[in-house]
Amino acid sequence: MTITYIFSSVGASMALQDAQVTVVVIGYDDAAHVADAVRSALAQGPAVGEVIAVDDCSTDGSAELLERLAAGEPRLKVIRRPTNSGGCGTPRNDGLNAATSPYVMFLDSDDVLPLGAVDALLGAAVRYDAPVAAGLALRKELPSGRETPWRHELYTRRTLVAHPARRMRLVHDTLCVNKLYRTDFLRGHGIRFPEGRFPYEDFVFLARVLAAGPRIALVPEPVYIWQVRRSAARLSISLDRSNIANWRDRIHADQLSYDILLGAGEKGLARATRARFLDRSLRMYARELDLRSAEYRREWWTLTRAYLSSFDESDLTSAPGPGRIVARVVLATEEPHDLGRLKEIAARPARLNPPYARADDGSPIWSADLPQVELDHLLVRPARLLPVAVDAELRPRARRTVLRLRLHELYGRMAQAGPEAVEAEFTERDDGRVGFAGTASLTAHPDSDTWSAEFPLDLAAWGGGTWDLRLRLRFKDGTYRVITGHAVAGAGLLSRRALPSLRHAVLLVQPYATHSGALAVRLAPGLSGVTDVLRRRLKRVFR
């Protein structure tokens, strides 16, 4: 998804250069990217009075590079820390301490600001006399360049939130970098980042901001490009989740955020942090559990049960259904349980795979061995929000490749909703190309409580890449449910196959299950594509 950056002229008549901004750029051993970050801040124009680059005792020449840039740019100031802080909070605090402008914002060395970002935020802050202004951040996957809006539902229009409690979902935007802050507001309330090594410091900083109850101006323009490098030698904190310490740190930051808001009397916002944990953190880590060692899973389960035991019942019932279900399963048993099914219910969108157990009174439950995990809410949820399960089988053949789908009943709700048709679409993960889009009627099978559909596919016409399947179920009342297909394993369904092709001579096809269990397919056309696949496989073997 690519977004064109178009900024409105709101506030253009104001002398923005008279209300200047300090941009604090922090970095550690990031000489490859820090100059781009600094230049993107300087390119914002006269609204930026100074850029303060804080180098956290780098050893790769980053500080020297910054000082060379500063020699030719009077707005750039460099702070060199004598020792490494171990985190992001301390260098940001150093920059905040040194800031001399009325407003301040933060930028990481491996990210950039799009043109017009500061003007958009500053214009809104001045217009609404708001101590905080926030805008849309874009997650940009590199090297593909694909962009995904972060918490876009908050930034659909220009508006003023008179108090954070009037927009509870502000808690869900945990980034500190897509926001502009009035400097005297932060200093007057003693709002700072946690010092030293403190992963997820944004959680705590933003809890302190919200606890102060500021007016917050929201703008729909993209104001921050969050560049995600999954193949980097040193992963970011948010991507490096394989160590149990990462989960422990996340729980600690979440608990501290809750305590800050509750201590400020903001019970609603505090409860919203619980919902955020259940709907985002818990689901994200739960769907990765089968990738971890047995030791990790046991420790994760113990830590999570201990934390969830501090939640009130209302904390659970107020959270979205999938996260609530995961939490109840974890609380119901001392050992890791039903990880495959948990992965599916934790997916986005959620899928609840069979079997569909019932209690003695007929009410829905998670499973026969965990009857205390009740699923009564599924009986009243709209069909468009249900965790519908669709099995997806891709059967590559030289003459005719077929996608077969099977929709499962869900405690009578599917029969009640009346599924009529399903739309299937395969899109290329990096560039968004559509390889196939079609619609098929669903055929009911009353004897098995399922519905089925089938699509013929011409894989050779798609080209290379990784293709994700997305489904759209249409019900008799005209409503829709967007879902992914559960990748069915067994009988060689997820095996790599080389197919003869008139177009490419040979086409290498690899159906597989994603981390969340959804069906996807990798295609490598031609002899060069096959060679590349073999070369990468050999590199993995020797590594």
C-alpha distance (Angstrom), angle and dihedral (degrees) to the residues before:
residue distance angle dihedral
M1 . . .
T2 3.82 . .
I3 3.78 123.4 .
T4 3.79 124.6 -160.0
Y5 3.78 111.7 -136.3
I6 3.80 109.0 -125.2
F7 3.77 118.6 166.0
S8 3.77 125.9 -161.5
S9 3.77 123.5 -126.8
V10 3.81 93.8 -119.4
G11 3.77 107.0 138.8
A12 3.81 92.8 9.5
S13 3.78 90.5 124.3
M14 3.80 90.9 57.9
A15 3.75 119.5 89.8
L16 3.78 94.3 -112.6
Q17 3.77 90.6 176.8
D18 3.81 87.5 67.2
A19 3.82 91.0 59.0
Q20 3.76 98.2 54.4
V21 3.77 130.1 -167.2
T22 3.79 133.5 -144.2
V23 3.80 114.3 -144.5
V24 3.81 112.0 -157.7
V25 3.82 111.9 -154.8
I26 3.80 116.5 -168.6
G27 3.79 126.8 -167.6
Y28 3.77 146.1 161.2
D29 3.82 124.4 -166.0
D30 3.79 91.2 -21.3
A31 3.78 103.4 125.5
A32 3.81 90.0 142.7
H33 3.81 93.0 65.6
V34 3.81 113.0 14.6
A35 3.82 94.9 87.0
D36 3.82 90.6 56.3
A37 3.79 90.2 51.4
V38 3.81 92.7 50.3
R39 3.80 93.0 46.2
S40 3.80 91.2 50.7
A41 3.81 88.7 55.0
L42 3.81 93.9 47.2
A43 3.83 90.0 47.3
Q44 3.81 90.1 64.0
G45 3.80 87.9 87.0
P46 3.81 133.6 -136.4
A47 3.80 93.9 -21.0
V48 3.81 86.8 76.0
G49 3.77 107.8 75.5
E50 3.78 95.4 177.8
V51 3.77 142.6 0.4
I52 3.79 114.4 -148.4
A53 3.80 112.4 -161.4
V54 3.80 111.9 -163.5
D55 3.79 113.2 -163.1
D56 3.81 111.7 -159.9
C57 3.83 96.5 -145.2
S58 3.81 96.5 -69.5
T59 3.80 120.9 -167.7
D60 3.82 98.5 -162.5
G61 3.81 99.9 74.3
S62 3.81 95.8 -92.9
A63 3.81 93.5 130.4
E64 3.79 93.3 49.8
L65 3.81 90.0 48.9
L66 3.80 90.6 52.2
E67 3.79 92.5 48.9
R68 3.81 90.9 52.1
L69 3.80 88.8 52.6
A70 3.81 90.7 48.0
A71 3.79 91.5 53.4
G72 3.78 89.2 69.0
E73 3.80 99.4 33.3
P74 3.84 118.6 62.0
R75 3.82 92.5 -166.9
L76 3.81 92.2 60.6
K77 3.80 118.6 87.6
V78 3.80 123.0 -178.1
I79 3.79 125.8 -150.4
R80 3.80 115.6 -168.1
R81 3.77 114.5 -160.4
P82 3.84 112.7 -144.9
T83 3.82 92.6 -144.1
N84 3.78 132.5 28.9
S85 3.80 112.3 -103.7
G86 3.81 95.9 -152.6
G87 3.79 93.6 -130.0
C88 3.78 147.5 41.8
G89 3.81 99.3 -101.8
T90 3.81 100.9 72.2
P91 3.85 96.9 51.1
R92 3.79 90.1 46.6
N93 3.80 89.5 52.0
D94 3.81 89.5 49.3
G95 3.79 89.4 54.4
L96 3.80 92.4 46.1
N97 3.82 90.2 51.0
A98 3.81 90.7 52.9
A99 3.83 97.0 43.7
T100 3.82 115.3 116.9
S101 3.82 99.7 178.6
P102 3.82 126.8 96.1
Y103 3.81 90.8 -116.9
V104 3.79 134.1 37.3
M105 3.78 136.8 -167.8
F106 3.80 133.9 178.1
L107 3.81 132.1 -125.1
D108 3.80 129.6 -176.1
S109 3.79 118.6 -135.7
D110 3.81 94.5 -118.0
D111 3.82 94.9 50.9
V112 3.82 134.9 64.9
L113 3.79 140.9 -146.4
P114 3.83 116.0 -122.1
L115 3.79 116.8 -127.7
G116 3.78 112.0 -82.4
A117 3.81 95.2 20.6
V118 3.81 96.3 121.1
D119 3.81 93.5 44.1
A120 3.82 90.7 51.6
L121 3.82 93.2 50.5
L122 3.79 96.0 39.3
G123 3.79 92.8 47.2
A124 3.81 90.8 54.6
A125 3.82 93.9 44.0
V126 3.80 92.4 51.8
R127 3.79 95.4 41.1
Y128 3.80 93.9 51.9
D129 3.83 96.5 31.0
A130 3.81 86.8 -125.2
P131 3.82 122.6 164.5
V132 3.82 88.7 -148.0
A133 3.81 131.4 37.9
A134 3.80 122.8 -175.8
G135 3.80 134.6 -172.3
L136 3.76 142.8 177.5
A137 3.80 119.8 -60.7
L138 3.80 120.0 -157.1
R139 3.80 122.6 -148.6
K140 3.78 104.8 -142.6
E141 3.81 115.6 -163.5
L142 3.80 112.2 -145.7
P143 2.93 136.4 -115.4
S144 3.83 90.8 11.4
G145 3.82 94.5 53.4
R146 3.80 93.9 -140.6
E147 3.81 111.1 156.9
T148 3.81 127.7 -150.4
P149 3.82 122.8 -175.7
W150 3.79 114.5 -120.5
R151 3.83 114.7 -134.5
H152 3.77 89.3 -18.2
E153 3.82 92.6 170.6
L154 3.82 88.5 74.6
Y155 3.79 94.2 53.8
T156 3.80 106.5 48.9
R157 3.81 95.4 117.0
R158 3.79 143.2 6.5
T159 3.79 109.2 -88.9
L160 3.80 145.7 140.8
V161 3.79 121.7 -118.5
A162 3.82 105.3 -154.3
H163 3.81 92.6 -157.4
P164 3.83 131.3 3.2
A165 3.83 90.9 -120.1
R166 3.81 88.0 67.0
R167 3.82 90.7 63.0
M168 3.79 106.8 38.4
R169 3.79 93.1 177.8
L170 3.79 89.1 70.6
V171 3.81 84.3 85.1
H172 3.80 88.9 66.0
D173 3.82 93.6 62.1
T174 3.79 97.8 79.8
L175 3.82 96.2 171.6
C176 3.80 118.1 110.8
V177 3.80 94.1 -171.3
N178 3.81 101.7 68.7
K179 3.79 90.6 62.7
L180 3.81 139.5 82.1
Y181 3.81 118.7 -144.1
R182 3.76 131.6 -163.4
T183 3.78 103.6 -118.6
D184 3.80 96.1 -139.6
F185 3.82 89.4 50.4
L186 3.81 91.6 58.4
R187 3.77 93.7 42.9
G188 3.79 94.7 42.9
H189 3.80 92.3 54.4
G190 3.80 94.3 39.4
I191 3.80 90.8 -119.8
R192 3.78 111.0 169.8
F193 3.78 139.9 146.3
P194 3.81 121.1 -97.0
E195 3.80 109.4 -92.0
G196 3.80 127.7 -119.1
R197 3.76 125.1 0.4
F198 3.80 103.2 -2.8
P199 3.83 115.4 143.4
Y200 3.81 115.6 -152.7
E201 3.78 90.8 26.1
D202 3.82 88.2 156.4
F203 3.82 89.7 69.6
V204 3.80 92.1 59.4
F205 3.80 96.8 39.5
L206 3.80 92.5 52.1
A207 3.80 92.2 45.5
R208 3.81 87.0 57.1
V209 3.80 90.3 48.7
L210 3.81 93.4 50.3
A211 3.81 92.1 43.4
A212 3.81 88.5 60.7
G213 3.82 88.7 61.8
P214 3.83 101.0 -132.5
R215 3.77 127.7 175.3
I216 3.80 106.1 -105.6
A217 3.80 124.0 -154.5
L218 3.82 114.9 -152.3
V219 3.81 124.3 -157.6
P220 3.82 127.5 -171.8
E221 3.80 95.4 -142.2
P222 3.82 121.4 105.7
V223 3.81 106.2 -104.9
Y224 3.80 102.7 167.4
I225 3.81 136.2 38.6
W226 3.81 109.6 -151.2
Q227 3.80 103.7 -161.9
V228 3.79 113.3 -152.0
R229 3.81 115.9 -158.3
R230 3.80 106.9 -177.6
S231 3.80 92.8 173.7
A232 3.81 94.7 52.0
A233 3.80 117.5 129.0
R234 3.80 89.3 -124.4
L235 3.79 112.3 38.6
S236 3.79 121.3 -145.4
I237 3.80 117.7 -107.7
S238 3.79 92.0 -104.7
L239 3.82 91.5 54.5
D240 3.81 99.4 39.4
R241 3.80 97.2 79.9
S242 3.80 100.6 137.5
N243 3.81 94.5 94.9
I244 3.80 118.3 76.3
A245 3.82 88.5 -136.1
N246 3.80 87.9 70.6
W247 3.82 91.0 59.1
R248 3.80 91.4 45.3
D249 3.82 89.9 51.9
R250 3.79 91.9 48.7
I251 3.80 92.5 51.6
H252 3.82 90.1 48.6
A253 3.81 92.8 51.3
D254 3.79 91.1 46.3
Q255 3.82 93.0 50.0
L256 3.81 91.9 47.9
S257 3.81 90.4 50.2
Y258 3.78 89.8 52.2
D259 3.81 92.0 48.7
I260 3.82 92.3 49.5
L261 3.79 93.6 52.5
L262 3.78 94.5 41.7
G263 3.81 90.3 48.5
A264 3.81 89.0 53.7
G265 3.80 90.6 54.7
E266 3.81 93.3 -107.9
K267 3.80 97.6 132.3
G268 3.80 94.1 161.2
L269 3.80 93.5 52.4
A270 3.80 90.6 44.5
R271 3.80 90.1 53.8
A272 3.80 88.9 48.1
T273 3.82 88.7 60.3
R274 3.81 87.8 57.4
A275 3.81 90.1 52.1
R276 3.82 89.3 47.9
F277 3.80 91.1 53.2
L278 3.81 92.8 49.4
D279 3.78 96.4 43.6
R280 3.80 99.3 41.2
S281 3.80 116.4 13.8
L282 3.80 98.4 36.1
R283 3.80 94.2 44.4
M284 3.81 93.9 45.7
Y285 3.80 95.2 51.9
A286 3.82 94.5 38.6
R287 3.79 93.0 58.3
E288 3.82 89.8 53.6
L289 3.82 96.6 50.6
D290 3.79 95.2 99.0
L291 3.82 88.0 59.5
R292 3.80 91.6 60.0
S293 3.78 133.7 78.9
A294 3.80 122.2 -94.0
E295 3.82 89.1 -110.2
Y296 3.82 91.6 53.5
R297 3.79 91.7 48.3
R298 3.79 93.3 51.4
E299 3.79 93.2 48.6
W300 3.82 91.7 44.3
W301 3.80 90.1 51.7
T302 3.81 92.4 49.8
L303 3.81 93.8 47.8
T304 3.78 92.6 46.2
R305 3.81 94.8 48.3
A306 3.81 90.3 50.4
Y307 3.80 92.1 51.2
L308 3.79 95.7 43.3
S309 3.80 90.3 51.0
S310 3.82 87.2 68.8
F311 3.83 90.9 59.8
D312 3.80 120.5 99.7
E313 3.78 119.1 -127.3
S314 3.81 87.9 -110.0
D315 3.83 89.1 56.7
L316 3.80 88.3 60.6
T317 3.80 98.9 41.4
S318 3.81 92.9 49.2
A319 3.81 92.6 54.6
P320 3.83 124.7 89.2
G321 3.81 113.2 -85.0
P322 3.84 102.5 -107.4
G323 3.80 95.7 53.2
R324 3.79 89.9 43.8
I325 3.81 91.1 54.0
V326 3.81 92.7 49.1
A327 3.81 90.0 50.0
R328 3.80 93.2 50.1
V329 3.80 92.2 50.1
V330 3.81 91.5 50.4
L331 3.80 91.4 48.3
A332 3.81 92.2 47.7
T333 3.80 97.6 62.2
E334 3.80 136.5 34.4
E335 3.81 95.0 -142.6
P336 3.83 130.9 56.4
H337 3.79 106.8 -82.8
D338 3.83 137.7 -174.3
L339 3.81 93.4 -5.9
G340 3.80 94.1 169.1
R341 3.77 93.0 53.9
L342 3.80 92.2 42.1
K343 3.79 89.2 54.7
E344 3.79 90.1 56.4
I345 3.82 96.5 47.0
A346 3.82 88.7 46.8
A347 3.81 91.6 53.1
R348 3.81 123.6 104.9
P349 2.95 105.9 -92.8
A350 3.81 95.3 26.4
R351 3.81 121.5 -121.9
L352 3.81 124.4 -164.4
N353 3.78 106.7 -157.8
P354 3.83 124.5 -157.5
P355 2.98 145.7 -63.1
Y356 3.81 97.1 81.0
A357 3.80 105.7 -161.4
R358 3.80 126.7 -164.7
A359 3.78 133.0 -156.9
D360 3.79 121.4 -121.0
D361 3.81 89.8 -89.8
G362 3.81 91.0 53.3
S363 3.81 96.8 -106.3
P364 3.83 118.3 139.6
I365 3.80 117.9 -97.5
W366 3.80 134.3 176.0
S367 3.81 95.2 -112.6
A368 3.78 142.0 -27.9
D369 3.81 91.9 -100.8
L370 3.84 93.1 48.6
P371 3.80 102.9 42.8
Q372 3.81 90.9 153.0
V373 3.84 89.1 72.0
E374 3.79 98.1 84.5
L375 3.80 122.7 -165.3
D376 3.80 99.5 -169.1
H377 3.81 91.5 132.0
L378 3.83 88.7 70.6
L379 3.81 89.0 69.5
V380 3.80 92.7 62.8
R381 3.81 103.5 32.8
P382 3.82 116.8 108.3
A383 3.80 111.9 -102.6
R384 3.80 90.5 -117.4
L385 3.84 89.1 63.9
L386 3.80 100.4 42.8
P387 3.84 121.0 116.5
V388 3.78 91.8 -114.8
A389 3.80 117.4 -171.1
V390 3.80 120.4 -141.6
D391 3.80 120.0 176.1
A392 3.80 112.6 -143.7
E393 3.81 125.3 -161.1
L394 3.79 122.8 -176.1
R395 3.80 111.8 -162.0
P396 3.82 109.6 -171.5
R397 3.79 113.6 -155.6
A398 3.78 132.1 170.7
R399 3.80 93.2 -123.1
R400 3.79 103.3 26.7
T401 3.80 128.6 10.9
V402 3.79 113.5 -161.3
L403 3.80 133.7 -161.2
R404 3.80 110.8 -154.4
L405 3.80 121.9 -166.3
R406 3.78 130.7 -168.6
L407 3.81 121.5 -170.7
H408 3.82 116.5 -156.0
E409 3.78 127.5 -142.8
L410 3.81 114.6 -112.7
Y411 3.79 113.1 -153.1
G412 3.80 91.1 -50.4
R413 3.81 93.8 -56.0
M414 3.80 95.9 113.1
A415 3.80 93.6 52.7
Q416 3.79 88.1 47.7
A417 3.83 92.1 50.6
G418 3.80 93.1 44.9
P419 3.84 106.4 -138.9
E420 3.81 108.4 -141.7
A421 3.81 108.3 169.8
V422 3.77 143.5 -0.1
E423 3.79 128.5 -143.0
A424 3.81 115.2 -151.1
E425 3.79 125.8 -162.8
F426 3.81 132.2 177.2
T427 3.82 114.3 -159.7
E428 3.79 127.9 -176.1
R429 3.79 109.0 -111.6
D430 3.79 99.4 -136.5
D431 3.79 105.9 37.9
G432 3.81 103.7 18.9
R433 3.81 96.4 -120.4
V434 3.80 113.6 163.0
G435 3.79 112.1 -129.1
F436 3.77 96.6 176.7
A437 3.78 138.2 3.0
G438 3.77 124.1 173.4
T439 3.80 145.9 139.6
A440 3.79 129.3 -128.7
S441 3.79 133.9 179.6
L442 3.79 118.0 -111.5
T443 3.79 116.9 -121.5
A444 3.81 116.0 -148.6
H445 3.82 121.1 -133.2
P446 3.83 104.4 -168.0
D447 3.80 93.5 -177.7
S448 3.82 91.1 62.6
D449 3.83 100.8 28.1
T450 3.79 91.1 -121.4
W451 3.80 140.8 114.3
S452 3.79 124.1 -147.4
A453 3.80 140.5 -160.5
E454 3.79 135.4 176.5
F455 3.82 133.9 -153.1
P456 3.84 128.0 -167.7
L457 3.83 111.3 -138.5
D458 3.80 133.9 -160.9
L459 3.80 100.3 -153.3
A460 3.79 93.8 175.2
A461 3.81 90.6 66.0
W462 3.79 93.7 58.5
G463 3.80 100.8 66.6
G464 3.79 125.4 -144.3
G465 3.78 129.0 -38.5
T466 3.78 141.6 75.2
W467 3.80 115.3 -58.9
D468 3.80 126.0 -160.0
L469 3.80 123.1 -155.4
R470 3.80 119.5 -132.9
L471 3.81 123.5 -176.5
R472 3.79 132.9 -161.7
L473 3.81 117.3 -162.7
R474 3.79 116.5 -155.3
F475 3.81 118.8 -153.4
K476 3.79 129.4 -157.5
D477 3.83 93.3 -101.6
G478 3.82 90.6 57.6
T479 3.81 96.5 -105.2
Y480 3.80 123.0 129.8
R481 3.78 138.6 -143.5
V482 3.80 118.1 -156.5
I483 3.79 112.2 -149.2
T484 3.80 143.3 154.1
G485 3.78 124.2 -123.7
H486 3.81 121.3 -106.6
A487 3.81 107.2 -123.0
V488 3.80 107.4 -122.5
A489 3.80 113.3 -142.1
G490 3.80 129.2 -160.5
A491 3.82 135.7 68.1
G492 3.80 91.3 52.3
L493 3.81 93.6 -64.1
L494 3.81 92.5 138.0
S495 3.80 97.0 40.9
R496 3.80 125.4 119.0
R497 3.80 114.2 -108.7
A498 3.78 134.0 -172.3
L499 3.81 110.8 -142.6
P500 3.81 125.7 -166.4
S501 3.79 110.3 -117.8
L502 3.80 132.8 -169.8
R503 3.79 88.9 -153.7
H504 3.83 99.5 46.9
A505 3.84 104.7 12.7
V506 3.79 87.3 -125.5
L507 3.81 134.3 20.6
L508 3.80 121.2 -162.8
V509 3.83 110.3 -148.4
Q510 3.82 123.9 -168.2
P511 3.82 117.0 178.8
Y512 3.81 109.7 -169.0
A513 3.79 145.0 163.8
T514 3.81 117.4 -107.0
H515 3.81 121.9 -136.6
S516 3.80 88.3 -85.9
G517 3.82 93.0 48.5
A518 3.81 96.5 -105.2
L519 3.80 122.7 142.3
A520 3.79 117.7 -103.5
V521 3.79 133.5 157.8
R522 3.80 134.4 -146.3
L523 3.79 118.4 -149.9
A524 3.81 126.3 -163.8
P525 3.82 111.6 -178.5
G526 3.79 124.8 -159.7
L527 3.77 132.9 7.4
S528 3.82 90.8 -69.3
G529 3.80 90.0 55.7
V530 3.79 91.6 50.8
T531 3.81 90.4 47.5
D532 3.82 91.4 51.6
V533 3.80 91.1 51.5
L534 3.81 92.2 49.5
R535 3.80 91.5 47.0
R536 3.82 92.3 52.3
R537 3.80 90.7 46.8
L538 3.80 92.1 51.9
K539 3.81 90.8 48.8
R540 3.81 89.8 54.2
V541 3.80 91.4 48.7
F542 3.80 94.3 51.0
R543 3.79 92.5 42.6
